[in-house]
Amino acid sequence: MSNLFDLLVAGLATGAIYALVAVGFTLLWQTSQTINFAQGEFVMLPAFLMLAAMHVGAPFWLAIILGILLSMILLGLAFKLLLVDPMMRHGVLPLAIATMALAIGIKEAVKQFFSAEASPFPSIVPTGDISILGHAVSLQSLGVLVVAILAVLGLTTLLNRTSLGHQMQAAAQNPTVARIIGVPVERMILLTFLINAFLVALASLLITPIYLAKFSSGEVLGQAAFIAAIVGGFNQVRGAIAGGLLIGVLDNLAATYVSTQYRAAVPMIFLIAVILFRPQGLLGRAEERTV
């Protein structure tokens, strides 16, 4: 029972990170019909940007700020203006292929300019264990879970309780009508890309201390987050959150009770079942766009 409790906490912590990345998938799809297959590499890159800043002498707190700012510039602003906008006029499929190429380019660039070896990364939360209901729980897992939950709560508050969030939702649901009533749709779409860049930088900051900084880590993260977004519902932020938590727990349980070699198969089987029996996702709406 103690082992199961530990697995659930660790799975929720990992799932919370998947949820952050999956929310980015969902936001980009809702506002611009962009499916970013480089999302996993977007999570991997900020950690190396922070490591580079520390290598030239910046303290960790400054490296975090610089890494997040550079991520928002490169993975938010530049990504939209230099890749998404030119490719969108050719359709969704060419854009999807372009993001696949971008993923390969980022991965190979990091491998070339940094290292093919995994590098340790400092944690923003203390290490060690804490006792909860008689169970020893990792402070790192608990800290990751808390920070990710706070980020998700902040995002949902922005979307649901602020004028800016309402404008973003209007731009996502019906851009034509939103323009008629005066919503700056293009600005809202750009803001969505910036928010996605912030979320992937935060996810990088949380997950890299656990799995180390390595050029290939984006593949697994991107796949898990994409599955989470589809399972939860690609047209619902709450679906992406639920899907991320669910996939994180399933992944951890599968690694322990099934096999570490076939752990990735369990979420895939679950994904296939969801697509077959509820293609709009567990919390998605059938009348909206589905994936």
C-alpha positions in Angstrom: 0.0 0.0 0.0 2.9 2.3 0.8 4.5 1.6 -2.5 1.2 2.3 -4.3 0.8 5.6 -2.5 4.3 6.6 -3.5 3.6 5.6 -7.1 0.4 7.7 -7.2 2.2 10.8 -5.8 5.1 10.4 -8.3 2.6 9.7 -11.1 0.6 12.8 -10.3 3.8 14.9 -10.2 4.9 13.6 -13.6 1.3 13.9 -14.9 1.1 17.6 -13.8 4.1 18.3 -16.0 2.5 16.4 -18.9 -0.6 18.5 -18.2 1.3 21.8 -18.6 2.7 20.7 -21.9 -0.7 19.3 -23.0 -2.4 22.6 -22.2 0.0 24.2 -24.6 -1.0 21.8 -27.3 -4.7 22.6 -26.6 -4.3 26.4 -26.5 -2.4 26.5 -29.8 -5.0 24.2 -31.5 -7.9 26.2 -30.2 -6.6 29.6 -31.2 -4.7 28.9 -34.5 -5.3 25.2 -35.4 -1.6 24.7 -34.9 -0.4 21.2 -33.9 3.2 21.7 -32.7 5.1 18.4 -33.0 8.2 20.1 -31.7 6.4 20.7 -28.3 8.6 18.1 -26.6 11.8 19.7 -27.9 10.3 23.0 -26.7 10.4 21.5 -23.1 13.9 20.2 -23.5 15.5 23.4 -24.9 14.9 25.9 -22.0 16.9 23.7 -19.6 19.9 24.0 -21.9 19.4 27.7 -22.2 19.5 27.9 -18.4 22.6 25.7 -18.2 24.3 27.9 -20.8 23.5 31.0 -18.7 25.0 29.4 -15.6 28.0 28.3 -17.5 28.9 31.9 -18.3 28.5 32.8 -14.6 24.9 33.7 -14.0 23.4 32.6 -10.7 20.6 30.0 -10.9 17.8 32.5 -10.2 19.0 34.7 -13.0 19.5 31.8 -15.3 15.9 30.8 -14.7 14.7 34.3 -15.6 16.9 34.5 -18.7 15.8 31.0 -19.8 12.1 31.8 -19.5 12.5 35.1 -21.4 14.6 33.5 -24.2 12.0 30.7 -24.4 9.2 33.2 -24.8 11.1 35.0 -27.5 12.4 32.0 -29.4 9.6 29.4 -28.8 6.8 31.9 -28.7 7.3 35.1 -30.7 9.9 33.8 -33.3 8.1 30.4 -33.6 4.8 32.2 -34.5 6.2 34.9 -36.8 8.9 32.9 -38.6 7.3 29.5 -38.9 3.6 29.3 -38.1 2.4 32.5 -39.9 4.2 31.7 -43.2 3.2 28.0 -43.2 -0.4 28.4 -42.1 -1.4 29.8 -45.5 -0.4 26.4 -47.0 -2.6 24.4 -44.6 -2.4 22.4 -41.4 -0.5 19.5 -42.8 2.5 21.4 -44.2 2.7 23.2 -40.8 2.7 19.9 -39.0 5.5 18.6 -41.2 7.4 21.9 -40.6 7.1 21.4 -36.8 8.4 17.9 -37.1 11.4 19.2 -39.0 11.9 21.9 -36.3 11.9 19.2 -33.6 14.7 17.4 -35.4 16.6 20.6 -35.9 16.4 21.6 -32.2 17.4 18.2 -31.1 20.4 18.0 -33.4 21.5 21.6 -32.6 21.4 20.9 -28.8 23.4 17.7 -29.4 26.0 19.5 -31.5 26.4 22.7 -29.4 26.0 21.2 -25.9 26.6 17.5 -25.5 25.1 14.1 -26.3 25.6 13.2 -22.6 23.0 13.8 -20.0 23.8 16.8 -17.7 22.6 17.3 -14.1 20.3 20.2 -13.5 19.6 22.0 -10.1 16.2 21.7 -8.6 14.0 24.6 -7.4 12.6 22.4 -4.6 14.6 20.7 -1.9 15.4 17.0 -2.0 14.6 14.5 0.7 11.4 13.0 2.0 8.5 14.2 4.1 6.0 12.1 6.0 2.3 12.3 4.9 -0.2 10.0 6.6 2.6 7.7 7.6 4.1 7.5 4.1 7.4 8.9 3.1 6.8 11.2 0.1 9.6 12.8 -2.0 9.8 16.5 -1.5 10.8 16.9 -5.1 7.7 15.1 -6.4 5.5 17.1 -4.0 7.1 20.4 -5.0 6.7 19.7 -8.7 3.1 18.8 -8.2 2.4 22.0 -6.1 4.1 24.3 -8.6 2.4 22.7 -11.6 -1.0 22.9 -9.9 -0.5 26.6 -9.1 0.5 27.3 -12.7 -2.6 25.5 -14.0 -4.8 27.4 -11.5 -3.3 30.7 -12.5 -3.9 29.9 -16.2 -7.5 28.8 -15.6 -8.1 32.0 -13.6 -6.7 34.1 -16.4 -8.9 32.4 -19.0 -12.1 32.3 -17.0 -12.1 35.3 -14.7 -10.4 38.1 -16.6 -11.3 40.3 -19.6 -8.1 39.2 -21.3 -9.0 35.5 -20.9 -12.5 36.1 -22.2 -11.0 37.8 -25.3 -8.7 34.8 -25.8 -11.6 32.4 -25.6 -13.6 34.5 -28.0 -10.8 34.5 -30.5 -10.5 30.8 -30.2 -14.2 30.0 -30.5 -15.1 32.3 -33.4 -12.4 34.6 -34.7 -14.7 36.2 -37.2 -17.3 37.3 -34.7 -14.6 38.2 -32.2 -13.1 40.7 -34.8 -16.6 42.2 -35.4 -17.0 42.9 -31.7 -13.5 44.5 -31.4 -11.4 41.7 -30.0 -7.7 42.0 -31.3 -7.6 38.4 -32.5 -4.1 38.4 -33.8 -2.8 39.8 -30.5 -4.7 37.1 -28.6 -3.2 34.4 -30.8 0.3 35.8 -30.2 -0.4 35.9 -26.4 -1.4 32.2 -26.6 2.0 31.3 -28.2 3.8 33.3 -25.5 1.8 31.5 -22.8 2.7 28.2 -24.4 6.4 29.2 -24.3 6.1 30.0 -20.6 4.4 26.7 -19.8 7.1 24.6 -21.6 9.9 26.6 -19.9 8.2 26.0 -16.5 7.8 22.3 -17.4 11.5 22.1 -18.3 12.4 23.7 -15.0 10.4 21.1 -13.1 11.1 17.9 -14.9 14.8 18.3 -15.9 16.2 17.9 -12.3 14.4 14.5 -12.2 15.3 13.1 -15.7 18.5 15.2 -16.3 19.1 17.5 -19.3 19.5 15.5 -22.4 18.9 16.2 -26.1 16.6 13.3 -26.6 14.2 13.9 -23.6 11.8 15.9 -25.7 10.6 12.8 -27.7 9.1 11.1 -24.7 7.7 14.3 -23.2 6.1 15.4 -26.4 4.5 12.0 -27.1 3.2 11.7 -23.5 1.7 15.3 -23.6 0.2 14.8 -27.0 -1.5 11.5 -25.9 -2.7 13.4 -22.7 -4.2 16.2 -24.8 -6.1 13.7 -27.1 -7.2 11.5 -24.2 -8.6 14.5 -22.2 -10.1 16.3 -25.1 -8.1 18.4 -27.6 -10.7 21.2 -27.4 -10.7 21.6 -23.6 -8.0 22.9 -21.3 -9.5 21.0 -18.4 -9.4 17.9 -20.6 -5.6 18.4 -21.2 -5.1 18.8 -17.4 -7.1 15.6 -16.6 -5.4 13.7 -19.4 -2.0 14.7 -18.2 -2.6 13.6 -14.7 -4.2 10.3 -15.9 -1.3 9.5 -18.3 1.3 10.3 -15.6 -0.3 7.9 -13.1 -0.8 5.2 -15.8 2.8 5.5 -16.9 4.1 5.1 -13.4 1.8 2.1 -12.5 2.7 0.4 -15.8 6.4 0.7 -15.2 6.0 -1.0 -11.8 3.3 -3.6 -12.4 3.6 -4.3 -16.1 7.2 -3.8 -17.4 9.6 -0.9 -17.8 10.2 -2.0 -21.4 6.5 -1.9 -22.3 5.4 1.1 -20.1 4.8 3.3 -23.1 2.4 0.7 -24.5 -0.2 1.1 -21.7 -0.9 4.8 -22.4 -1.0 4.0 -26.2 -3.5 1.2 -25.6 -5.6 3.6 -23.5 -5.4 6.2 -26.2 -6.6 3.7 -28.9 -9.6 2.8 -26.6 -10.5 6.5 -26.1 -10.3 7.2 -29.9 -12.5 4.2 -30.6 -15.2 4.8 -28.0 -15.0 8.5 -27.3 -13.1 10.3 -30.1 -13.7 13.7 -28.7 -11.8 12.8 -25.5 -12.9 12.1 -22.0 -13.8 15.8 -21.3 -14.0 17.1 -24.9 -17.1 18.3 -26.6 -18.4 16.4 -29.6 -19.6 19.5 -31.3 -16.2 21.1 -31.3 -13.2 20.3 -33.5 -11.8 16.8 -32.6 -8.5 15.1 -33.1 
